[in-house]
Amino acid sequence: MSTPDAVTKDRAGAEYRAEGAHGADRSTVRSLLRLWPYVRPVRVRLFTAAFVAVVASCTGLVFPLVLKWMVDGPVADRDPAGVWLGALYLLLLGLAEAGLFGLRRWLVARPLAGVEAAMRAELYRHLQRLPVAFHDRWASGQLLSRGTTDLMLLRMFLAFPLTFLLVNGVTILVGVAIMLAQEWTLGLVLLAPAVPVMIVCWLFERRYSEVARRSQDQVGDLTTVVEESVLGIRIIKGFGRHRSQARAFRELSRTLRGTELAKARLLASIWAVIVTLPELAIGAALVLGTVQVADGHLSAGTLVAFLSTALALRWPVDSIGFLLAMSQEAGTATERYFEVMDAAPEHSSGPEPAPPADREHDSALRGAARLGTGAALPGAGALLGTGAALPETGAALPVTGAAPAAGTSAAGTYDGLRFDDVRFRYPDAPADTDPVLDRVDLHIRSGESMALVGATGTGKTTLTALVPRLHEVTSGRITLDGRDITAMPREELRELVAVAFEEPTLFSATVGENVLMGGQDTAGEAELDRALAVAQADFAHALPQGTATQVGEQGLSLSGGQRQRLALARAVVGRPRFLVLDDPLSALDVHTEAAVEAALRRVLAETTALIVAHRPSTVLLADRVALLSGGRIAAVGTHHELLRTNAEYAHLMSGDEEAQR
């Protein structure tokens, strides 16, 4: 049975949007505090930068005091030398302010770039460790936007709004104190708009948080559409669907545009209030101060200093809306980032791996394997295993992990692969639906290969995905040589098991690098040549740069059959102890299929294999056949036995039976 489709991802999309809506009710400050573990290593430089910025901003408040001295002193006394001295003081203060702000910028640039890089690297590592079920539910564009746009917003917040919310707050407090000290009546006039401005900011914060979250989710949707259009360009062109795709893109773009305009309207409304009310207060203070100067109750220098201080506070006050907007966007970006980071990863079950000396014997028996999921997802790849020196291509193929004689193992028995009363239901499936697999009992003896046959949708692919624990069984257990796979560390399990899926995934790397992903780090040309020969993938040597040829994104520069053969080569290059093949020859022509089968028989003779098969020719590779029907194993036997005794199996094989005879 295939993994959940786009409908499931749409449902998941609605779920995380609902989570985002609830996120608007959470404190932005509480969300942003979760960034502290990432910021802590650079806290000294950030605190130093904040202190420098506060000093620089407060330095700007000294300008009005110098102006007061100049107006009430040298200007009133008509002292040109004093005026020039005052001008020198202002120049030095300006240079000091500019230098301090430049120092702040230098202090934060490199550390915050490092914080962003560290968070992105941790997100990527976490995605690698998340179960396949998570990737089935999440659109890749949403994950990409969290690793790019959201982290950029967080870096910008740490670099500017975080510092200047503090700096501007301190500057406003110091400035108000200076104004009250100059003339408290005028200071009270300027403080009059404070209460309405705070109320507007509170309302703005709640509404802007919701719109910002919606905007960031829509960016993720748009990213998904672009990615799918690029990867599916052959389908779009082949069916002439470029207009419908462009229309869908325009609709999403128009929706995003509307959300961005809503953000702009909110920002414009708060700026209108924040700018207008203080400007009216400054105008009222100017009129009142002028009257007081005319009456002789206030010196001209004091009025100049007061108004200069008020004007110096315009930027800290006007920037409140801008800084709050960036803080809200950073808060929603933090929520989106931790929605992924909070997802439970695959945990390595069982005891810690034994020290290398204790595992040397097992390693010699097991060899190595590489696991590929066949899904184009972050983290969908393979786990490196170990291997051993390999023979020349075409020679006898003793496998390091070859199955020993039945009845022997390091623990006492080599029991092969067993499914005991295994049930499986997808995690997000309704509780009242039937399980995909129900009470599956199957034993593949050590050194035996078994074909798994069944109608489309009976759960064959799902069953194979349970062996390397791409999905976890709902109940029952699976054992390898008597060991429950849930009690084994995942690293060890995936060293034992290699998988090749029907729809292979190749990475943007060379042919050789894609194949050798299934072997150990020291695997070389001999191992590569042998694996290519087994998979009948010698076409790789005829490529422009041979096995060093870049295959391009998703391997789309190759045919389906070529990609499938390279995936098969990747599965066998590590000489795995257990081999799971999901219809590995479906994209091959009959002549290539026959050649691959001939080479594959030698590999299957020395490993324990489970092979999903649809063609009689593939079934004949196996020692025995298991029929999967209705989520259960309906029959087990040889190909010819089942043809004679099982009508369902005979019907499944009837399409090619005459040709086989």
Wavefront OBJ file of the C-alpha trace (Angstrom):
o trace
v 0.000 0.000 0.000
v 1.339 3.396 -0.870
v 1.984 6.183 1.601
v -0.650 8.888 2.259
v -1.314 11.098 -0.714
v -1.778 14.803 -1.237
v -5.172 14.708 0.481
v -3.477 13.632 3.691
v -0.968 16.458 3.353
v -3.802 18.932 2.811
v -5.430 17.702 5.993
v -2.138 18.061 7.831
v -1.810 21.563 6.399
v -5.145 22.481 7.948
v -3.916 21.059 11.255
v -0.760 23.124 11.426
v -2.681 26.215 10.330
v -5.042 25.597 13.244
v -2.016 25.302 15.491
v -0.815 28.622 14.122
v -4.162 30.248 14.881
v -3.888 29.077 18.460
v -0.323 30.332 18.439
v -1.649 33.872 18.055
v -3.103 33.533 21.551
v 0.271 32.599 22.981
v 2.673 35.194 24.248
v 5.110 36.395 21.617
v 7.664 36.953 24.355
v 7.267 33.355 25.545
v 7.809 32.093 22.014
v 10.886 34.249 21.466
v 12.396 33.104 24.761
v 12.801 29.669 23.182
v 15.590 31.156 21.091
v 17.752 31.607 24.185
v 19.639 28.251 23.899
v 20.797 29.295 20.420
v 21.664 32.849 21.466
v 23.413 31.899 24.704
v 26.808 31.067 23.104
v 27.015 34.632 21.697
v 25.301 36.399 24.588
v 28.424 38.352 25.606
v 28.732 40.024 22.211
v 24.980 40.666 22.021
v 24.859 42.225 25.480
v 27.933 44.276 24.660
v 26.329 45.414 21.403
v 23.133 46.364 23.257
v 25.107 48.349 25.831
v 27.057 50.117 23.079
v 23.802 50.947 21.282
v 22.259 52.353 24.483
v 25.331 54.553 25.042
v 25.222 55.697 21.402
v 21.529 56.536 21.602
v 21.915 58.377 24.898
v 24.852 60.257 23.393
v 22.369 61.720 20.944
v 20.409 63.158 23.886
v 23.429 65.237 24.874
v 22.968 67.340 21.700
v 19.996 69.295 23.128
v 21.974 70.070 26.294
v 24.859 71.461 24.220
v 22.352 73.521 22.219
v 20.863 74.924 25.451
v 24.332 75.954 26.613
v 25.074 77.563 23.235
v 21.768 79.509 23.061
v 21.765 80.716 26.658
v 25.541 81.315 26.651
v 27.646 82.164 23.551
v 24.655 83.084 21.346
v 23.048 85.334 24.003
v 26.453 86.842 24.825
v 27.358 87.188 21.130
v 30.535 85.113 21.656
v 31.711 83.660 18.279
v 34.459 81.625 19.944
v 31.902 79.971 22.198
v 29.702 79.184 19.197
v 32.602 77.520 17.392
v 33.462 75.577 20.547
v 29.860 74.392 20.789
v 29.940 73.370 17.126
v 33.092 71.330 17.850
v 31.344 69.597 20.749
v 28.418 68.709 18.476
v 30.799 67.353 15.796
v 32.632 65.183 18.318
v 29.339 63.906 19.738
v 28.131 63.059 16.218
v 31.323 61.172 15.408
v 31.126 59.296 18.717
v 27.484 58.335 18.080
v 28.226 57.114 14.547
v 31.286 55.158 15.727
v 29.342 53.465 18.524
v 26.519 52.420 16.186
v 29.101 51.067 13.726
v 30.717 49.083 16.546
v 27.317 47.638 17.478
v 26.789 46.489 13.914
v 30.198 44.838 13.824
v 29.578 43.094 17.142
v 26.335 41.421 16.037
v 26.889 40.637 12.322
v 29.120 37.552 12.564
v 27.590 35.966 15.706
v 24.029 36.228 14.419
v 24.981 34.768 11.058
v 26.401 31.881 13.081
v 23.181 31.556 15.096
v 21.144 31.371 11.888
v 23.497 28.773 10.413
v 23.390 26.694 13.602
v 19.587 26.749 13.728
v 19.359 25.796 10.062
v 21.833 22.937 10.548
v 19.921 21.676 13.585
v 16.641 21.848 11.672
v 18.158 19.814 8.851
v 19.566 17.229 11.270
v 16.189 16.987 12.975
v 14.408 16.483 9.658
v 16.746 13.565 8.964
v 15.674 11.942 12.225
v 11.927 12.461 11.897
v 9.862 9.418 10.917
v 8.546 8.938 7.409
v 5.011 9.458 8.728
v 5.926 13.071 9.543
v 7.161 13.727 6.008
v 4.045 12.081 4.612
v 1.924 14.692 6.410
v 3.995 17.814 5.776
v 4.338 19.607 2.461
v 8.007 20.057 1.579
v 7.465 23.737 0.760
v 6.357 24.369 4.339
v 9.555 22.768 5.622
v 11.685 24.744 3.164
v 10.110 28.052 4.182
v 10.857 27.294 7.822
v 14.501 26.667 7.016
v 14.910 29.784 4.863
v 12.411 32.649 5.235
v 11.595 32.051 8.889
v 15.230 31.791 9.954
v 16.052 34.958 8.010
v 13.298 36.755 9.963
v 14.752 35.480 13.228
v 18.236 36.684 12.325
v 16.866 40.118 11.434
v 14.954 40.239 14.722
v 18.033 39.367 16.767
v 20.124 41.891 14.858
v 17.778 44.890 15.002
v 14.379 44.830 16.790
v 15.611 42.866 19.821
v 18.369 45.410 20.468
v 16.415 48.520 19.590
v 13.334 47.644 21.613
v 15.691 47.907 24.571
v 17.674 50.845 23.199
v 14.616 52.884 22.251
v 12.904 52.089 25.536
v 15.919 53.337 27.508
v 16.244 56.358 25.204
v 12.594 57.336 25.710
v 12.882 57.028 29.487
v 16.098 59.086 29.609
v 14.670 61.651 27.179
v 11.453 62.044 29.173
v 13.488 62.467 32.361
v 15.560 65.210 30.685
v 12.427 66.992 29.439
v 10.739 66.825 32.835
v 13.912 68.215 34.398
v 13.925 71.043 31.855
v 10.255 72.023 32.286
v 7.840 69.577 33.887
v 4.679 71.223 32.556
v 5.809 70.827 28.956
v 6.937 67.281 29.758
v 3.439 66.370 30.936
v 2.019 67.724 27.662
v 4.292 65.391 25.708
v 3.367 62.419 27.938
v -0.353 62.859 27.264
v -0.412 60.531 24.177
v 1.369 57.714 26.050
v -1.783 55.880 27.218
v -3.636 55.853 23.847
v -0.416 54.826 22.075
v 0.009 51.841 24.431
v -3.605 50.753 23.879
v -3.168 50.935 20.100
v 0.086 48.944 20.322
v -1.672 46.230 22.355
v -4.479 45.902 19.824
v -2.006 45.996 16.935
v 0.110 43.222 18.431
v -2.785 40.766 18.637
v -4.133 41.439 15.135
v -0.757 41.644 13.430
v 0.347 38.316 14.926
v -2.584 36.524 13.265
v -1.968 38.123 9.874
v 1.785 37.498 10.066
v 1.194 33.808 10.760
v -1.210 33.541 7.849
v 1.296 35.238 5.554
v 4.147 32.913 6.508
v 1.977 29.819 5.993
v 0.961 31.117 2.574
v 4.611 31.623 1.655
v 5.120 27.936 2.477
v 2.180 26.984 0.233
v 3.583 29.062 -2.601
v 6.998 27.439 -2.157
v 5.356 24.023 -2.371
v 3.626 24.901 -5.649
v 6.864 26.173 -7.175
v 8.795 23.090 -6.070
v 6.150 20.682 -7.351
v 5.925 22.533 -10.652
v 9.685 22.297 -11.169
v 9.878 18.609 -10.227
v 6.764 17.784 -12.250
v 7.623 19.904 -15.294
v 7.485 16.874 -17.593
v 3.930 16.073 -16.491
v 2.857 19.705 -16.808
v 4.265 20.000 -20.318
v 3.183 16.499 -21.332
v -0.451 17.178 -20.491
v -0.409 20.835 -21.439
v -1.313 21.928 -17.929
v 0.916 25.004 -17.768
v -2.079 27.349 -17.884
v -3.884 25.637 -15.002
v -0.664 25.562 -12.972
v -0.061 29.232 -13.706
v -3.649 29.953 -12.676
v -3.189 28.089 -9.384
v 0.052 29.971 -8.790
v -1.641 33.303 -9.510
v -4.455 32.507 -7.087
v -2.004 31.692 -4.311
v 0.039 34.778 -5.169
v -3.092 36.910 -5.099
v -4.048 35.470 -1.715
v -0.570 36.189 -0.372
v -0.717 39.697 -1.844
v -3.998 40.326 -0.023
v -2.475 39.146 3.248
v 0.577 41.351 2.771
v -1.702 44.317 2.052
v -3.591 43.567 5.257
v -0.260 43.669 7.094
v 0.541 46.982 5.409
v -2.837 48.431 6.427
v -2.307 47.405 10.038
v 1.185 48.870 10.015
v -0.078 52.071 8.412
v -2.818 52.421 11.018
v -0.471 52.086 13.972
v 2.055 54.420 12.374
v -0.701 56.963 11.813
v -1.519 56.917 15.525
v 2.088 56.724 16.752
v 3.236 59.563 14.500
v 0.189 61.848 14.724
v -0.400 61.924 18.477
v 3.229 62.738 19.441
v 3.408 65.363 16.677
v 0.277 67.042 18.069
v 1.803 66.917 21.540
v 5.044 68.492 20.275
v 3.029 71.240 18.557
v 1.082 71.931 21.771
v 4.332 71.998 23.779
v 5.870 74.410 21.260
v 2.936 76.830 21.575
v 2.894 76.604 25.361
v 6.676 76.955 25.575
v 6.699 79.988 23.287
v 4.119 81.662 25.506
v 6.259 80.904 28.560
v 9.369 82.355 26.882
v 7.413 85.474 25.931
v 6.227 85.836 29.533
v 9.793 85.393 30.804
v 9.031 82.177 32.681
v 11.285 80.082 30.433
v 14.621 80.743 28.752
v 14.966 80.425 24.989
v 17.798 77.928 25.483
v 15.616 75.715 27.650
v 12.840 75.750 25.035
v 15.346 74.886 22.284
v 16.779 72.063 24.403
v 13.286 70.783 25.253
v 12.101 70.768 21.654
v 15.409 69.260 20.442
v 15.018 66.441 22.967
v 11.420 65.892 21.843
v 12.508 65.748 18.201
v 15.354 63.366 19.131
v 12.702 61.036 20.582
v 10.649 61.027 17.385
v 12.538 58.086 15.858
v 12.399 55.908 19.007
v 8.647 56.557 19.256
v 7.876 56.316 15.530
v 9.803 53.028 15.242
v 7.600 51.311 17.836
v 5.183 50.090 15.156
v 7.964 48.862 12.890
v 9.775 47.092 15.745
v 6.559 45.504 17.025
v 5.733 44.262 13.524
v 9.155 42.647 13.123
v 8.859 41.159 16.624
v 5.471 39.637 15.802
v 6.827 38.161 12.578
v 9.798 36.779 14.491
v 7.426 35.327 17.094
v 5.376 33.498 14.467
v 8.582 32.387 12.729
v 9.770 30.958 16.053
v 6.486 29.101 16.498
v 6.739 27.659 12.991
v 10.361 26.636 13.540
v 9.599 24.838 16.783
v 6.509 23.154 15.324
v 9.026 21.065 13.404
v 11.673 20.867 16.135
v 9.058 19.698 18.671
v 8.029 16.769 16.463
v 9.204 13.540 18.078
v 12.156 12.027 16.180
v 12.873 8.374 15.672
v 14.523 7.160 18.837
v 17.191 4.537 18.651
v 15.674 1.692 20.632
v 17.480 -1.014 22.463
v 20.849 -0.987 24.194
v 23.729 1.144 23.052
v 25.853 -0.508 20.355
v 28.650 -2.649 21.712
v 32.222 -1.334 21.561
v 33.987 -1.968 18.257
v 36.005 -4.858 19.701
v 32.853 -6.672 20.837
v 31.060 -6.031 17.562
v 33.889 -7.127 15.308
v 32.494 -10.636 14.834
v 28.978 -9.420 14.131
v 30.320 -6.792 11.740
v 32.206 -9.448 9.799
v 28.997 -11.444 9.484
v 26.662 -8.581 8.689
v 28.623 -6.498 6.204
v 26.918 -3.266 5.330
v 23.789 -1.773 3.893
v 22.438 1.526 2.774
v 18.816 2.466 3.297
v 16.982 4.655 0.718
v 13.360 5.642 1.326
v 12.506 6.546 -2.248
v 10.737 9.759 -1.179
v 11.829 13.218 -2.267
v 11.953 14.624 1.253
v 14.505 16.269 3.494
v 15.999 13.381 5.407
v 14.809 10.815 2.869
v 18.094 9.162 2.070
v 20.209 6.314 3.229
v 22.211 5.457 6.271
v 25.812 4.547 5.714
v 26.870 1.108 6.785
v 30.014 -0.938 6.635
v 31.384 -3.322 4.091
v 34.421 -5.335 3.140
v 36.778 -5.891 0.250
v 34.857 -7.061 -2.799
v 35.796 -9.444 -5.606
v 36.170 -8.540 -9.247
v 32.997 -8.100 -11.264
v 31.668 -11.383 -12.488
v 33.564 -13.460 -9.950
v 31.899 -15.598 -7.338
v 30.232 -13.366 -4.839
v 31.002 -14.344 -1.257
v 29.125 -11.787 0.826
v 30.564 -10.555 4.084
v 27.075 -10.700 5.544
v 26.249 -14.022 3.882
v 23.630 -16.067 5.619
v 25.164 -18.897 7.606
v 23.701 -22.321 7.732
v 20.286 -22.423 9.278
v 20.352 -23.043 12.936
v 23.507 -21.166 13.823
v 24.174 -17.629 14.955
v 26.230 -15.669 17.405
v 23.322 -15.969 19.832
v 22.577 -19.585 18.973
v 20.269 -19.492 15.924
v 19.981 -17.611 12.675
v 16.243 -17.434 12.405
v 16.001 -15.159 9.385
v 13.166 -12.628 9.129
v 9.916 -13.188 11.042
v 6.625 -11.297 11.209
v 4.654 -12.368 14.287
v 1.016 -11.250 14.499
v 1.935 -7.894 12.922
v -0.729 -5.224 12.604
v -0.285 -1.770 11.134
v -2.504 1.276 10.841
v -1.251 4.671 9.638
v -0.945 7.037 12.624
v -3.374 9.596 11.200
v -5.952 7.042 10.032
v -9.393 7.165 11.726
v -9.633 4.718 14.612
v -12.681 2.967 13.145
v -10.973 2.029 9.857
v -9.552 -1.414 9.192
v -5.772 -1.745 9.609
v -3.644 -1.877 6.473
v -2.008 -5.062 7.765
v -3.845 -7.385 10.129
v -2.251 -10.326 11.935
v 0.524 -10.927 9.475
v 2.530 -14.077 10.259
v 5.418 -14.835 7.938
v 8.794 -16.534 8.303
v 11.609 -16.060 5.794
v 14.308 -18.525 6.723
v 17.928 -17.471 6.894
v 19.444 -17.470 3.428
v 16.038 -17.771 1.787
v 14.440 -15.337 -0.617
v 10.676 -14.885 -0.566
v 8.506 -13.106 -3.105
v 5.569 -11.070 -1.770
v 2.616 -11.031 -4.167
v -0.755 -9.371 -3.913
v -3.235 -7.155 -5.687
v -2.640 -3.398 -5.834
v -3.394 -1.732 -2.512
v -3.088 -4.822 -0.318
v -0.186 -3.384 1.718
v 2.909 -4.924 0.142
v 4.985 -1.728 0.156
v 3.810 -0.935 3.679
v 4.941 -4.369 4.847
v 8.421 -3.881 3.389
v 8.660 -0.424 5.020
v 8.162 -1.992 8.452
v 11.397 -3.996 8.252
v 13.804 -1.007 8.362
v 11.305 0.784 10.676
v 10.321 3.486 8.225
v 6.972 2.912 9.935
v 6.425 1.387 13.356
v 4.188 -1.648 13.766
v 0.921 -0.975 15.569
v 1.116 -4.328 17.330
v 2.970 -7.603 17.002
v 6.685 -7.806 16.335
v 9.286 -8.294 13.623
v 12.512 -10.139 14.354
v 15.830 -10.489 12.557
v 17.621 -13.666 13.563
v 15.455 -13.777 16.664
v 16.078 -10.160 17.711
v 13.109 -7.820 17.927
v 13.847 -4.890 15.619
v 12.317 -2.445 18.135
v 14.998 -3.498 20.630
v 17.813 -2.801 18.180
v 19.481 0.588 17.679
v 18.287 1.981 14.372
v 21.858 2.411 13.175
v 22.508 -1.296 13.644
v 19.176 -2.274 12.091
v 19.870 -0.249 8.972
v 23.346 -1.683 8.696
v 21.692 -5.100 8.510
v 18.875 -4.200 6.115
v 19.137 -2.644 2.655
v 16.078 -1.444 0.749
v 15.358 -0.596 -2.886
v 11.952 0.856 -3.679
v 9.926 0.784 -6.870
v 10.216 4.541 -7.379
v 13.872 5.318 -6.691
v 15.259 8.654 -5.596
v 18.633 9.855 -6.798
v 20.365 12.893 -5.383
v 22.087 15.829 -7.061
v 25.434 14.054 -7.055
v 27.484 11.839 -9.335
v 26.403 8.358 -10.354
v 29.191 6.888 -8.262
v 28.266 8.900 -5.179
v 24.618 7.865 -5.484
v 25.508 4.169 -5.663
v 28.192 4.240 -2.963
v 25.712 5.784 -0.540
v 24.761 2.164 0.126
v 28.276 1.167 1.183
v 30.824 2.183 3.735
v 32.841 5.387 3.511
v 35.881 3.480 2.271
v 34.040 1.734 -0.566
v 35.837 2.293 -3.864
v 35.830 1.529 -7.565
v 35.794 -2.249 -7.156
v 32.620 -2.180 -5.048
v 31.038 0.333 -7.414
v 31.809 -1.735 -10.517
v 30.479 -4.908 -8.921
v 27.195 -3.241 -7.866
v 26.709 -1.705 -11.326
v 27.318 -5.095 -12.907
v 24.764 -6.817 -10.659
v 22.171 -4.162 -11.497
v 23.083 -4.208 -15.210
v 23.834 -0.502 -14.880
v 27.017 -0.516 -16.968
v 25.467 2.335 -18.955
v 26.975 4.559 -16.266
v 30.440 4.025 -17.741
v 29.216 5.362 -21.102
v 27.960 8.646 -19.654
v 29.942 11.812 -20.574
v 32.083 11.673 -17.398
v 31.463 8.031 -16.609
v 30.474 7.368 -13.007
v 31.556 10.930 -12.178
v 28.633 12.298 -14.223
v 26.183 14.441 -12.285
v 22.719 12.921 -12.533
v 20.855 16.159 -11.751
v 18.037 16.803 -9.324
v 15.964 13.671 -8.619
v 17.989 11.915 -11.328
v 15.520 13.163 -13.944
v 18.279 13.314 -16.550
v 18.118 9.491 -16.587
v 15.350 7.194 -17.730
v 13.110 5.422 -15.238
v 14.820 2.114 -15.881
v 18.268 3.641 -15.410
v 17.259 5.218 -12.115
v 15.811 1.924 -10.938
v 18.987 0.045 -11.794
v 21.132 2.563 -9.944
v 18.850 2.236 -6.913
v 19.246 -1.530 -7.076
v 23.023 -1.115 -7.309
v 22.888 1.110 -4.229
v 21.005 -1.586 -2.330
v 23.480 -4.390 -3.109
v 26.770 -2.462 -2.976
v 27.043 -2.925 0.796
v 26.457 -6.740 0.678
v 23.556 -6.569 3.168
v 22.581 -9.340 5.562
v 18.899 -8.716 4.745
v 17.633 -7.326 1.449
v 14.173 -5.822 0.898
v 13.253 -5.094 -2.721
v 9.975 -3.432 -3.670
v 9.279 -4.489 -7.264
v 12.852 -3.548 -8.246
v 12.536 -4.483 -11.932
v 9.206 -2.876 -12.859
v 10.733 -0.203 -15.148
v 13.022 -2.559 -17.095
v 12.499 -4.008 -20.538
v 12.349 -7.789 -20.807
v 15.948 -8.198 -22.025
v 17.454 -5.991 -19.316
v 15.199 -7.630 -16.762
v 16.514 -11.068 -17.696
v 20.121 -9.897 -17.403
v 19.493 -8.268 -14.015
v 17.715 -11.375 -12.748
v 20.657 -13.562 -13.759
v 23.096 -11.393 -11.792
v 20.679 -10.889 -8.897
v 20.279 -14.633 -8.362
v 23.888 -14.837 -7.174
v 23.277 -12.044 -4.665
v 20.010 -13.564 -3.411
v 21.741 -16.899 -2.871
v 23.855 -15.326 -0.158
v 21.378 -13.111 1.687
v 17.918 -13.207 3.240
v 15.552 -11.359 0.947
v 11.956 -10.179 0.758
v 10.943 -9.186 -2.776
v 7.681 -7.502 -3.774
v 6.877 -8.922 -7.194
v 4.201 -8.591 -9.847
v 5.700 -10.568 -12.730
v 6.190 -14.346 -12.759
v 9.761 -13.797 -13.939
v 10.500 -11.836 -10.745
v 8.630 -14.347 -8.604
v 10.849 -17.126 -9.939
v 13.868 -15.397 -8.385
v 12.548 -16.398 -4.958
v 12.627 -19.722 -3.181
v 9.060 -19.339 -1.957
v 6.087 -17.015 -2.471
v 3.741 -15.375 0.054
v 0.325 -14.148 -1.070
v -0.869 -11.006 0.735
v -4.642 -10.563 0.575
v -6.907 -8.398 2.699
v -3.994 -7.309 4.837
v -3.093 -10.905 5.748
v -0.844 -13.660 4.448
v -3.336 -15.895 2.643
v -0.937 -18.558 1.365
v 2.737 -19.500 1.311
v 4.415 -21.927 -1.051
v 6.442 -22.226 -4.207
v 5.298 -20.503 -7.368
v 4.093 -23.727 -8.962
v 2.374 -24.942 -5.787
v 0.359 -21.771 -5.484
v -0.562 -21.837 -9.161
v -2.123 -25.254 -8.618
v -3.728 -24.681 -5.226
v -4.665 -20.999 -4.974
v -7.136 -19.428 -7.411
v -6.371 -15.834 -6.377
v -2.645 -16.319 -6.957
v -3.287 -18.018 -10.292
v -5.450 -15.073 -11.335
v -2.718 -12.566 -10.370
v -0.143 -14.482 -12.389
v -2.410 -15.335 -15.335
v -1.406 -12.310 -17.385
v 2.082 -13.654 -18.073
v 1.656 -17.340 -17.304
v 1.331 -18.415 -20.919
v 4.411 -16.434 -21.898
v 6.304 -17.996 -19.012
v 5.486 -21.508 -20.172
l 1 2 3 4 5 6 7 8 9 10 11 12 13 14 15 16 17 18 19 20 21 22 23 24 25 26 27 28 29 30 31 32 33 34 35 36 37 38 39 40 41 42 43 44 45 46 47 48 49 50 51 52 53 54 55 56 57 58 59 60 61 62 63 64 65 66 67 68 69 70 71 72 73 74 75 76 77 78 79 80 81 82 83 84 85 86 87 88 89 90 91 92 93 94 95 96 97 98 99 100 101 102 103 104 105 106 107 108 109 110 111 112 113 114 115 116 117 118 119 120 121 122 123 124 125 126 127 128 129 130 131 132 133 134 135 136 137 138 139 140 141 142 143 144 145 146 147 148 149 150 151 152 153 154 155 156 157 158 159 160 161 162 163 164 165 166 167 168 169 170 171 172 173 174 175 176 177 178 179 180 181 182 183 184 185 186 187 188 189 190 191 192 193 194 195 196 197 198 199 200 201 202 203 204 205 206 207 208 209 210 211 212 213 214 215 216 217 218 219 220 221 222 223 224 225 226 227 228 229 230 231 232 233 234 235 236 237 238 239 240 241 242 243 244 245 246 247 248 249 250 251 252 253 254 255 256 257 258 259 260 261 262 263 264 265 266 267 268 269 270 271 272 273 274 275 276 277 278 279 280 281 282 283 284 285 286 287 288 289 290 291 292 293 294 295 296 297 298 299 300 301 302 303 304 305 306 307 308 309 310 311 312 313 314 315 316 317 318 319 320 321 322 323 324 325 326 327 328 329 330 331 332 333 334 335 336 337 338 339 340 341 342 343 344 345 346 347 348 349 350 351 352 353 354 355 356 357 358 359 360 361 362 363 364 365 366 367 368 369 370 371 372 373 374 375 376 377 378 379 380 381 382 383 384 385 386 387 388 389 390 391 392 393 394 395 396 397 398 399 400 401 402 403 404 405 406 407 408 409 410 411 412 413 414 415 416 417 418 419 420 421 422 423 424 425 426 427 428 429 430 431 432 433 434 435 436 437 438 439 440 441 442 443 444 445 446 447 448 449 450 451 452 453 454 455 456 457 458 459 460 461 462 463 464 465 466 467 468 469 470 471 472 473 474 475 476 477 478 479 480 481 482 483 484 485 486 487 488 489 490 491 492 493 494 495 496 497 498 499 500 501 502 503 504 505 506 507 508 509 510 511 512 513 514 515 516 517 518 519 520 521 522 523 524 525 526 527 528 529 530 531 532 533 534 535 536 537 538 539 540 541 542 543 544 545 546 547 548 549 550 551 552 553 554 555 556 557 558 559 560 561 562 563 564 565 566 567 568 569 570 571 572 573 574 575 576 577 578 579 580 581 582 583 584 585 586 587 588 589 590 591 592 593 594 595 596 597 598 599 600 601 602 603 604 605 606 607 608 609 610 611 612 613 614 615 616 617 618 619 620 621 622 623 624 625 626 627 628 629 630 631 632 633 634 635 636 637 638 639 640 641 642 643 644 645 646 647 648 649 650 651 652 653 654 655 656 657 658 659 660 661
